[in-house]
């Protein structure tokens, strides 16, 4: 067969396979064109999930007859001239309109601001109809009907009308977040109307429109720069997390992108604060010289390539972690609202009485349940537990008779008043051998003692590893642990790395490991359980991955074994010592698995529960 040139219509249909994947792709291209045209109001209407109709109306500069005729031809655009290294518009390839017109019935009606009338042009399956005059307001109206009628095989790959409608809504939401000065209206018989009024330069107000009013109360602002790259936005508190990554939004020079490099960096920044399988909330704006980023990577323009990806990744990770250290312990209102709802009487619950959000409490109220350890409480706050300096004591003491310890009134002494004035207040009692109840000046705090202490030990591990080898303590008698041969081999291979963490072990014949030293900060711990957990952790890693590269995972596993257990009874001095160290430790608002360590209920909300307000 001889080489020949494909017909223009077939070329456009092939291009449409890359540019127009589904109705949401059409909406994206048309809305971006409207924004590039300077629109300040964009109306989108759809039917049947966009398969039957997509209509986009804008009030932009419009096009005259000559421009309108060229706009539906391939590779015709007003957005670039000769260079691809200085792209400041959303579109630039000149493929969208001819690609859409090759697979659907496309009509464009446009009127520039200085013209007394509009013009209209249409494409039906790639066939161009003659230009004709029309009546329209200033701006451009684009109608797409019967999407993929010319390529019916593509229709089989589309999802249900509801799924396609949801994808269109998400596309509009992402673009709207990038351009708060533009008003967006999304309507149609298959959806409830979404109206997003313009908020000027107030990005946070637009985000609240899209993601809800709770966003501001549950996030921390970012503003950082490194070399020629700027980063701004908001990131969620670790305990305000989602089941998927759909709540992560990234914009590069105003362009909405779904770039894997950026999403991976966000995930890495939260690596030691989120539960497994949960995802953070983040909205990030990255600004840099257009010459330092390539947006011409894919026809859909959702991916970008940075000239220095390491710089961008380091900026994202560093800025988010710094923000979490500076403000990550700020409480979010979600858990306190749930706590107040849980305490409401059935009569109030039936009336659905609202509970006002308060700036306190971490989202989520589930606790870490671990087997009770063999430690006993002690009355000496000066002797640290496990060498950790937390005010707990290591040597076992007689069992405390009662879990709930009586305490003095907050006004009995100046020392007690001072404790109440601390951010986490003064310990009043312990319930269910796991939860500390503390009184603050204007409310109460509930602390999960295991989750809180686990985080404290974890942070001490990381500090020790940054400054040198973790101190170890020699066991009087080596502990022999029977393990499968594969686990023994893995542990033996990593013995030198484990020694840096204070865990010294060696092979002890077939199917056994001898542990000679353990990390000093763990004190008396379940050595066998720790070693088995470490073997399971290592089994999940690639053989080339060093433990140093998995520092946080190793430290997290060891911290869990070194923390005060659920079921251990504490005296008042021990509880207060834990609260004070939490106040001094960055990131103590959640354990290293991402669970909240405390929630707070304000006095005003307690009074509402009893109809005092």
Buried (B, 14 or more C-beta within 10 A) or exposed (E): EEEEEEEBBEBBBEBBEEBBBBBBBBBBBBBBBBBBBEBBBBBBBBBBBBBBBBBBBBBBBBBBBEBBBBBBBBEBBBBBEEEEEEBEBBBBBBBBBBBBBBBBBBBBBBBBEEBEEBBBBBBBBBEBEEBEEBEBEBBBBBBBBBBBBBBEEBEEEBEEBEEBBBBBBEBBBBBBBBBBEBBBBBBBEBBEEBEBEBBEEEBBBBBBBBBEEBBBBBBBEBEBEBEEBBBBBBBBBBBBBEEEBEBBBBBBBBBBBBBEBBBEBBBBBBEBBBBEEBBBBBBBBBBBEBEBBBBBBEBBBBBBEBEBBEBBBBBBBBBBBBBBEEBBBBBBBBBBBBBBBEBBEEEBEEEEBEBEBBEBBBBBBEBBEBEEBEBBBBEBBEEBBBBBEBBBBBEEEEEBEEBEBEBEEBEEEEEBBEBBEBBBBBBBBBEEBBBBBBBBEBBBBBBBBBBBBBBBBBBBBBEBBEEEEBEBBEBEEBBEBEBEEEBBEBBBEBBEBBBBBBBBBEBBEEEEBBBBBBBBBBBBBBBBBBBBBBBEBBEEBEEEEEBEEBBBBBBBBBBBBBBBBBBBBBBBBBBBBBBBBBEEBBBBBBBBBBBBBBBBBBBEBBEBBEEEE
